[in-house]
């Protein structure tokens, strides 16, 4: 239903999202595109919107300057702004899930569940939580983290990080209370096609567009 383009090293390398690559991607697809990575200003968002991006995902810049979220939603609308939250299991915060920034490398001491609630209050349109512990493992999403955030907000929550089997997607929705799921490796490497994924979920009465 939608493609997500996350330039995960943009913030680390202190550069903007690769605008030319984004533009070429938009021209090559017929579904909405969400882009994240290196977004630091309203002008960055404007530049992406002008090349056809449907939604932007903001992570580090939102944590460091929460008012940026409010300004972005005021100018572009809540539906255009997704707040990405990279998390790491930690005993330092009440929920046990700590917000990480700078490509998931830098701990903040901020509780991920509390931050999701604040992002909602600031006007965000959706939350994209990714477990840094599960990401890339293909061992399954972090269900407790996803559920904790989904139960704390009324916004759509997109489960991310760790999908490796079709069952993982079903679990993220039924047990993790996610509204949608993001897949990367399991689709990139041809393990499953998007058609197979959708048919599997549809057979289990999960609403999907076939």
RAVEN-V697155 format. One record per residue. N is the residue number from 1. RES is the residue in three letters. PHI is phi in whole degrees, 0 to 359 (none if undefined). OMEGA is omega in radians with two decimals (* if undefined). NEAR is the number of other C-alpha atoms within 12 Angstrom. Layout:
# RAVEN-V697155
n=[N | N]
res=[RES | RES]
phi=[PHI | PHI]
omega=[OMEGA | OMEGA]
near=[NEAR | NEAR]
This chain:
# RAVEN-V697155
n=[1 | 2 | 3 | 4 | 5 | 6 | 7 | 8 | 9 | 10 | 11 | 12 | 13 | 14 | 15 | 16 | 17 | 18 | 19 | 20 | 21 | 22 | 23 | 24 | 25 | 26 | 27 | 28 | 29 | 30 | 31 | 32 | 33 | 34 | 35 | 36 | 37 | 38 | 39 | 40 | 41 | 42 | 43 | 44 | 45 | 46 | 47 | 48 | 49 | 50 | 51 | 52 | 53 | 54 | 55 | 56 | 57 | 58 | 59 | 60 | 61 | 62 | 63 | 64 | 65 | 66 | 67 | 68 | 69 | 70 | 71 | 72 | 73 | 74 | 75 | 76 | 77 | 78 | 79 | 80 | 81 | 82 | 83 | 84 | 85 | 86 | 87 | 88 | 89 | 90 | 91 | 92 | 93 | 94 | 95 | 96 | 97 | 98 | 99 | 100 | 101 | 102 | 103 | 104 | 105 | 106 | 107 | 108 | 109 | 110 | 111 | 112 | 113 | 114 | 115 | 116 | 117 | 118 | 119 | 120 | 121 | 122 | 123 | 124 | 125 | 126 | 127 | 128 | 129 | 130 | 131 | 132 | 133 | 134 | 135 | 136 | 137 | 138 | 139 | 140 | 141 | 142 | 143 | 144 | 145 | 146 | 147 | 148 | 149 | 150 | 151 | 152 | 153 | 154 | 155 | 156 | 157 | 158 | 159 | 160 | 161 | 162 | 163 | 164 | 165 | 166 | 167 | 168 | 169 | 170 | 171 | 172 | 173 | 174 | 175 | 176 | 177 | 178 | 179 | 180 | 181 | 182 | 183 | 184 | 185 | 186 | 187 | 188 | 189 | 190 | 191 | 192 | 193 | 194 | 195 | 196 | 197 | 198 | 199 | 200 | 201 | 202 | 203 | 204 | 205 | 206 | 207 | 208 | 209 | 210]
res=[UNK | UNK | UNK | UNK | UNK | UNK | UNK | UNK | UNK | UNK | UNK | UNK | UNK | UNK | UNK | UNK | UNK | UNK | UNK | UNK | UNK | UNK | UNK | UNK | UNK | UNK | UNK | UNK | UNK | UNK | UNK | UNK | UNK | UNK | UNK | UNK | UNK | UNK | UNK | UNK | UNK | UNK | UNK | UNK | UNK | UNK | UNK | UNK | UNK | UNK | UNK | UNK | UNK | UNK | UNK | UNK | UNK | UNK | UNK | UNK | UNK | UNK | UNK | UNK | UNK | UNK | UNK | UNK | UNK | UNK | UNK | UNK | UNK | UNK | UNK | UNK | UNK | UNK | UNK | UNK | UNK | UNK | UNK | UNK | UNK | UNK | UNK | UNK | UNK | UNK | UNK | UNK | UNK | UNK | UNK | UNK | UNK | UNK | UNK | UNK | UNK | UNK | UNK | UNK | UNK | UNK | UNK | UNK | UNK | UNK | UNK | UNK | UNK | UNK | UNK | UNK | UNK | UNK | UNK | UNK | UNK | UNK | UNK | UNK | UNK | UNK | UNK | UNK | UNK | UNK | UNK | UNK | UNK | UNK | UNK | UNK | UNK | UNK | UNK | UNK | UNK | UNK | UNK | UNK | UNK | UNK | UNK | UNK | UNK | UNK | UNK | UNK | UNK | UNK | UNK | UNK | UNK | UNK | UNK | UNK | UNK | UNK | UNK | UNK | UNK | UNK | UNK | UNK | UNK | UNK | UNK | UNK | UNK | UNK | UNK | UNK | UNK | UNK | UNK | UNK | UNK | UNK | UNK | UNK | UNK | UNK | UNK | UNK | UNK | UNK | UNK | UNK | UNK | UNK | UNK | UNK | UNK | UNK | UNK | UNK | UNK | UNK | UNK | UNK | UNK | UNK | UNK | UNK | UNK | UNK]
phi=[none | 202 | 254 | 240 | 247 | 248 | 274 | 288 | 257 | 300 | 293 | 299 | 274 | 53 | 224 | 279 | 300 | 289 | 298 | 295 | 295 | 296 | 300 | 293 | 294 | 303 | 292 | 265 | 238 | 236 | 240 | 300 | 237 | 257 | 234 | 217 | 115 | 76 | 279 | 239 | 212 | 297 | 294 | 300 | 294 | 303 | 299 | 291 | 298 | 292 | 264 | 107 | 291 | 276 | 215 | 245 | 247 | 245 | 233 | 303 | 298 | 290 | 295 | 284 | 216 | 306 | 298 | 300 | 296 | 299 | 295 | 293 | 290 | 294 | 279 | 251 | 97 | 302 | 295 | 269 | 241 | 253 | 260 | 273 | 232 | 274 | 237 | 219 | 297 | 207 | 274 | 281 | 236 | 305 | 283 | 91 | 234 | 261 | 287 | 244 | 234 | 54 | 68 | 79 | 260 | 244 | 288 | 242 | 79 | 264 | 286 | 296 | 291 | 295 | 294 | 299 | 296 | 293 | 299 | 297 | 297 | 280 | 110 | 302 | 263 | 197 | 239 | 240 | 273 | 238 | 279 | 292 | 287 | 265 | 303 | 85 | 277 | 58 | 259 | 116 | 293 | 279 | 296 | 302 | 293 | 300 | 295 | 299 | 288 | 299 | 284 | 268 | 230 | 257 | 279 | 299 | 241 | 252 | 292 | 210 | 99 | 114 | 297 | 223 | 226 | 296 | 298 | 300 | 294 | 298 | 296 | 298 | 277 | 280 | 261 | 271 | 62 | 288 | 271 | 206 | 230 | 253 | 238 | 229 | 306 | 293 | 262 | 302 | 265 | 74 | 295 | 219 | 270 | 299 | 299 | 297 | 298 | 294 | 295 | 299 | 293 | 298 | 297 | 258 | 63 | 267 | 297 | 220 | 268 | 266]
omega=[-3.07 | 3.06 | 3.11 | -3.11 | -3.11 | 3.11 | -2.91 | 3.13 | -3.09 | -3.13 | 3.14 | -3.11 | 3.10 | 3.10 | 3.12 | 3.06 | -3.12 | -3.00 | -3.12 | 3.11 | 3.10 | -3.13 | -3.14 | 3.10 | 3.12 | -3.11 | -3.06 | -3.06 | -3.14 | 3.09 | 3.13 | 3.14 | 3.01 | -3.10 | 3.08 | 3.13 | 3.07 | -3.14 | -3.03 | -3.01 | 3.07 | 3.12 | 3.08 | 3.13 | 3.13 | -3.14 | 3.14 | 3.12 | -3.09 | 3.09 | 3.00 | 3.10 | -3.11 | -3.05 | 3.06 | 3.12 | -3.10 | -3.08 | -3.06 | -3.10 | 3.13 | 3.14 | -3.08 | 3.13 | -3.10 | 3.12 | 3.10 | 3.12 | 3.14 | 3.14 | -3.12 | -3.14 | 3.11 | -3.09 | -3.00 | -3.11 | -3.09 | -3.07 | -3.13 | -3.01 | 3.04 | 3.06 | 3.09 | -3.14 | 3.04 | -3.07 | 3.07 | 3.11 | -3.05 | 3.10 | -3.08 | -3.08 | -3.04 | -3.08 | -3.06 | -3.13 | -3.05 | 3.08 | 3.07 | 3.11 | -3.12 | 3.13 | 3.12 | -3.07 | -3.00 | 3.11 | -3.08 | -3.04 | -3.13 | 3.10 | -3.07 | -3.13 | 3.10 | 3.14 | 3.09 | 3.10 | 3.11 | 3.12 | 3.08 | 3.13 | -3.14 | 3.05 | -3.14 | -3.11 | 3.13 | 3.13 | 3.13 | -3.13 | 3.11 | 3.09 | 3.08 | 3.11 | -3.08 | -3.03 | 3.10 | -3.09 | -3.03 | -3.14 | 3.13 | 3.10 | 3.01 | -3.05 | 3.14 | 3.13 | -3.13 | -3.13 | -3.13 | 3.13 | -3.13 | -3.13 | -3.09 | -3.10 | 3.07 | 3.13 | 2.99 | 3.10 | -3.10 | -3.14 | -3.10 | 3.03 | 3.01 | -3.10 | 3.12 | 3.13 | 3.10 | 3.13 | 3.12 | -3.13 | 3.13 | 3.14 | -3.13 | -3.12 | -3.05 | -3.12 | -3.13 | 3.11 | 3.09 | 3.10 | -3.14 | 3.13 | 3.07 | 3.09 | 3.13 | -3.04 | -3.05 | 3.06 | -3.11 | -3.05 | 3.02 | 3.13 | 3.07 | 3.02 | 3.09 | 3.12 | 3.13 | 3.13 | -3.11 | -3.13 | 3.11 | -3.13 | 3.14 | 3.13 | 3.14 | 3.03 | 2.99 | -3.09 | 3.08 | 3.06 | -3.13 | *]
near=[21 | 23 | 27 | 32 | 32 | 33 | 29 | 30 | 22 | 27 | 27 | 21 | 15 | 19 | 18 | 28 | 32 | 28 | 30 | 16 | 19 | 32 | 23 | 17 | 24 | 28 | 16 | 14 | 17 | 14 | 17 | 22 | 30 | 36 | 43 | 42 | 41 | 36 | 42 | 33 | 26 | 26 | 18 | 28 | 38 | 23 | 25 | 37 | 26 | 18 | 24 | 28 | 35 | 33 | 40 | 49 | 45 | 50 | 45 | 38 | 32 | 42 | 33 | 19 | 18 | 26 | 22 | 31 | 41 | 28 | 23 | 37 | 32 | 19 | 20 | 27 | 22 | 29 | 24 | 33 | 43 | 42 | 50 | 49 | 49 | 47 | 48 | 36 | 28 | 23 | 13 | 17 | 21 | 18 | 27 | 23 | 38 | 36 | 43 | 34 | 34 | 33 | 32 | 30 | 21 | 20 | 26 | 25 | 24 | 30 | 31 | 45 | 36 | 28 | 39 | 46 | 27 | 28 | 40 | 34 | 24 | 29 | 33 | 42 | 35 | 40 | 47 | 45 | 53 | 45 | 41 | 31 | 28 | 29 | 29 | 22 | 20 | 27 | 22 | 35 | 42 | 39 | 36 | 29 | 44 | 46 | 31 | 32 | 46 | 35 | 24 | 26 | 30 | 23 | 31 | 31 | 39 | 38 | 47 | 44 | 39 | 34 | 36 | 33 | 27 | 34 | 22 | 32 | 40 | 35 | 30 | 39 | 33 | 25 | 24 | 30 | 32 | 40 | 33 | 32 | 43 | 40 | 39 | 30 | 23 | 28 | 21 | 15 | 13 | 15 | 19 | 21 | 19 | 25 | 18 | 19 | 32 | 25 | 20 | 23 | 28 | 18 | 15 | 18 | 14 | 24 | 18 | 22 | 14 | 15]
